[in-house]
Amino acid sequence: MIGRGPIRVSHLLTISVLVTGLVTAAFVTRPRPVGAAAPFGAGRHHIVFEQGSHRRIADTGAITVGEFLARRGIVIGSTDYVDPSAAMPLADGMRIVYRPAVPITLVTAAGTTLIDSSASTINHFIVDENIELGRYDLVRPSLNTPLHAGSRIRIIHFSAITQHVIKPVAPPVIHRLDFALAPGVTHVISPGRDGKKSVTIVHLKGDDGTTDTRYLDSKMLTKPTPRVVADGVSRYDAVATTGVFSQSSYHVAGRYTLVATAYTPWCAGCSGYTALGYRAGHGIVAVDPRVIPLGTRLFIPGYGFAVAGDTGGAIKGDRIDLGFTSQYEAMQFGRRVITVYRLK
C-alpha cells in the first residue's frame, strides 16, 4: 500500500497539462471551405423549374442543377438549353430553365437542312446558328415566331443595286376666283415651273429569282413654281352690298364638307336681315360660328360667292343654310351634302 506523500508542484503542472490537452482535443474542429456545398441530402431547396411551356415549384435535395435534372430523368444534350449551367450549385428560390433541342428545317438557296436547336424563336435560331442576314434579306415566318418541333424556316438572300435618279416635280395649282371673268372661263395667270428631286432607288434580286424595287430616299433639288389659274365666277348683288368682297380675285384657303339646306328671307316672322345686319338673300348663308366664323368669305360650286352672315337654331355643327331669293329655288335645292371653299 502506497502511503500519501506530499504532492510536488512539478506533479501539479504535469496533471494540469494533461487535463488541458484532453479538453482541447475534445473540441477541435476543421472549418469548411467557403462556398462548399452541404453533404448530399443534408439540405433541401425550393426550385422554380421551367420546361418548355410548363412551370412548377419543386422541392429537391439535389446539390447542382445537373443533379436536379438527372433526378428527373433528363439527360442534357449538347444542343439543349440549360440556365443556369449544369454545374451551378442550387440555392433556395433558384429558377432553372430547361429547353430540349428539337428538329428545325432550314430552307435556303443552297438546299434544305435539318438542324437540332433549342432556340425559342426564329431570331434566337439565327443568332445561335451564326447566320448572317443582309439588309434586304427576307426571313419567313417573321423573326419573332416561336419555334417547335418540325418548324420550317425559309431565308431568301437578296443582292442589291442602288441607283440615283433625277425626277421632275409637278407644280402645285393655285386657283383664283375672279369676278372679271365670265362663269366657266379660266385664264392662266402663271404657267408655273417644274421642280427637281433626287430619288435613291434600290433594285433587288433574290436567290430564289424574285425581284423588287424600293425607293429609299428623296431630296428636293429645286422647288417647283406654282401654276396660278383664274376661274370666272358670277357675283351676286346680295354679296356685293356687304362690302366683304372688295377684291377682284381670291385664293382658296381651305374647304368644308357640309350638309346644306335652303332658306328664303320671306318666312313668317323674318325681318329680312341677318345677324350681321346684311339683307338676306342669295349669297348670304347661315353657319355655326364654331365651325365657320361669321364674316368668312366663301365660294360654293353651283351656288357662287357667299358670306357667313347669319346663324340659326337648327344650324349646328357641319351644317349650312343657303339663302335664295325665291321659294321655288329653295325648294329645288332641297337638302344635300356640298363642298364649301373658304377664301382669302
Protein Blocks (a to p, Z undefined) as FASTA:
>chain_A
ZZdddddfklmmmmmmmmmmmmmmmmgccdddehiacdehkaccdddddehjbccddddf
bfblmlmmmmnopacdfkbccdddfklccdehiacddddddddddddfkbccddddfbfb
fklmmmmnopacdfkbccdddfklccdehiacdddddddddddddddddddddddddfkb
cghiacdfbgbjaddddddddddddfkopacdddfbdcdfbdcddddddddddddfklmm
nomamcfbdcdfbdcddddddddfkbghiaoiafkopacdehiacddfklmcghiacdde
hibpcddfbdcfklghjadddddfbfklmmmnopadddddddZZ
